[in-house]
Amino acid sequence: MSIHRFLAGLQAAATAMLLLSTHAFAQGRTVYSLETDPSTFAFNGYALHLRIAPAASRHWVLGAGVYALDLPNAMVDLDAANRGQGWKVRLDHGLGLFAEYFFDPARKGWLVGTQLAVQQYRVTNSNSPGSSARFTNTLLMVHAGYRWYPGENRRWYVQPWMGVGYSNKISGQTTVGTRTYDVAPLMLFATVHIGYTF
């Protein structure tokens, strides 16, 4: 799959999400949330996610997000082929579309979901100072989590989640000097999002 076809698919999905939210908004039933992943800021990055929850489908939340971070060494080392090889990995830009299903129609408690994303990476290696390589991959991830609203106003929430994803390089290079960074097909990830519902 070419990156142009993948981006066209993301655009079509975002358009469908926008049309759904516009229809629900016209009937006065849309709930919006903004989320972030605080851990990304600790790793020289950022994360901002918009969630849309139409009341016509009370169990579902749709969303889109952008994010970036320096991958912690522990994440790089999960792939045995990269462990101890001197890699530094930067996720420069990520763009993802999300769909989450809540078992409680009040959209709290346990949830399952999926993410479809395109991500641009930059890798460097301590054995080849001054050199780098860039590549783009796609990510399809399934995840499970829990949304908790502390207090009584039901505006702020905390959402820990963990997922497993399939990653596929679609363009770019992963070789720096004489070493090649291995893009593992399977990826494990866990984090905690903090959000605010309008």
C-alpha positions in Angstrom: 0.0 0.0 0.0 1.4 3.4 -0.9 1.5 6.2 1.6 -0.8 8.3 -0.8 -3.5 5.6 -0.7 -3.2 5.3 3.0 -3.4 9.1 3.6 -6.5 9.1 1.2 -8.1 6.5 3.4 -7.4 8.5 6.5 -8.9 11.5 4.9 -12.0 9.6 3.9 -12.4 8.3 7.5 -11.9 11.7 9.0 -14.5 13.1 6.6 -17.0 10.4 7.6 -16.3 11.2 11.3 -16.9 14.9 10.7 -20.2 14.3 8.9 -21.3 12.0 11.7 -20.5 14.7 14.3 -22.1 17.4 12.2 -25.3 15.4 12.0 -25.3 14.8 15.8 -24.4 18.4 16.5 -27.4 19.6 14.4 -29.6 17.6 16.7 -27.8 19.0 19.8 -26.4 15.7 20.9 -22.7 15.7 20.3 -20.3 15.5 23.2 -16.7 16.6 22.6 -13.6 15.7 24.6 -9.9 16.8 24.4 -7.3 14.3 25.6 -3.6 14.3 26.1 -1.0 11.7 27.0 1.2 13.4 29.7 4.0 10.8 29.3 4.8 12.2 25.8 5.8 15.5 27.3 8.3 13.7 29.5 9.9 12.2 26.4 10.3 15.5 24.5 7.0 15.2 22.6 3.3 16.1 22.6 -0.1 14.5 22.2 -3.5 16.0 21.4 -6.6 14.0 20.7 -10.2 15.1 19.8 -13.0 12.7 20.7 -16.6 12.9 19.4 -19.4 11.0 21.2 -22.8 11.2 19.4 -25.7 10.4 21.7 -27.3 8.5 18.8 -24.7 5.8 19.4 -24.2 5.9 23.2 -21.6 3.2 23.4 -19.2 4.6 20.8 -16.6 7.3 20.8 -14.7 8.3 17.7 -11.5 10.4 17.5 -8.4 11.7 15.9 -5.1 12.6 17.3 -1.6 13.8 16.7 1.4 12.9 18.8 5.2 12.7 18.9 7.9 11.5 21.3 11.4 10.1 21.7 11.0 6.4 22.2 12.3 5.3 25.6 15.3 2.9 25.4 13.1 0.2 27.0 10.7 0.4 24.1 13.5 0.2 21.5 15.0 -2.7 23.4 11.8 -4.7 23.3 12.9 -5.8 19.8 15.9 -8.1 20.4 17.4 -7.2 17.0 17.8 -3.6 18.2 18.8 -4.2 21.8 22.2 -2.7 22.7 22.9 -1.5 19.2 23.1 2.2 20.0 19.8 3.3 18.5 17.9 6.5 19.3 14.4 6.6 17.9 12.2 9.7 17.4 8.6 9.4 16.4 8.5 12.8 14.7 4.8 12.8 13.7 1.9 10.5 14.3 -1.6 10.9 13.0 -4.2 8.4 14.2 -7.9 7.7 13.9 -9.6 6.0 16.9 -12.9 4.2 17.6 -13.7 3.0 21.1 -16.7 1.0 22.4 -17.8 1.4 26.0 -19.7 -1.4 27.7 -21.5 1.2 29.8 -23.8 3.6 27.7 -22.7 6.4 30.0 -19.2 6.1 28.3 -17.3 5.3 31.4 -15.7 2.2 32.8 -14.3 -0.6 30.6 -13.8 -0.1 26.9 -12.2 -1.7 23.8 -11.0 0.1 20.8 -8.9 0.3 17.7 -6.5 2.8 16.2 -5.4 3.3 12.6 -2.3 5.5 12.2 0.4 6.7 10.0 3.7 7.5 11.7 7.0 9.2 10.6 10.2 8.1 12.5 13.8 9.3 12.6 16.5 7.0 13.8 20.1 7.7 14.7 22.9 5.4 15.9 25.7 6.2 18.2 28.1 4.2 16.0 27.5 6.7 13.1 27.4 10.2 14.6 25.8 12.9 12.5 23.9 10.4 10.3 20.2 9.5 10.5 17.4 7.7 8.5 13.8 8.4 8.2 10.9 6.1 7.5 7.1 6.0 7.6 5.0 3.2 8.9 1.3 2.3 9.3 -0.1 1.0 12.6 -3.2 -1.0 13.3 -3.7 -1.4 17.0 -6.4 -2.9 19.2 -6.6 -1.8 22.8 -8.5 -2.1 26.0 -8.8 0.4 28.8 -10.9 2.0 31.6 -12.3 5.5 31.8 -12.6 6.9 35.3 -14.3 10.3 36.2 -13.0 11.5 39.6 -15.3 13.7 41.4 -18.9 14.5 40.5 -18.8 17.0 37.6 -17.9 14.3 35.0 -15.7 16.6 33.1 -12.2 15.5 33.8 -11.3 11.9 33.3 -8.4 9.5 33.5 -8.1 6.7 30.9 -5.4 4.0 31.3 -5.1 1.7 28.3 -2.9 -0.9 26.8 -2.8 -2.4 23.3 -1.1 -4.5 20.7 -0.6 -3.4 17.2 0.7 -4.5 13.8 3.2 -2.1 12.2 4.3 -2.0 8.5 7.0 0.2 7.0 5.6 1.8 3.8 8.4 4.2 2.8 11.9 5.5 3.7 15.1 3.9 5.0 16.1 2.3 8.2 19.9 2.0 7.7 22.3 4.3 9.4 26.0 3.6 8.6 26.5 -0.1 8.6 23.5 -0.9 10.9 19.8 -1.4 10.0 17.1 -0.6 12.5 14.6 -3.4 12.7 10.9 -2.4 12.4 9.2 -5.1 14.4 5.8 -6.1 13.0 4.2 -6.4 16.5 4.1 -3.6 19.0 3.0 -3.4 22.6 2.1 -0.1 24.2 0.5 1.1 27.4 -0.1 4.6 28.8 -2.6 6.8 30.6 -4.6 9.6 28.9 -6.1 12.6 30.7 -9.1 14.2 29.1 -11.8 16.9 29.5 -15.3 16.6 28.2 -17.2 19.7 27.1 
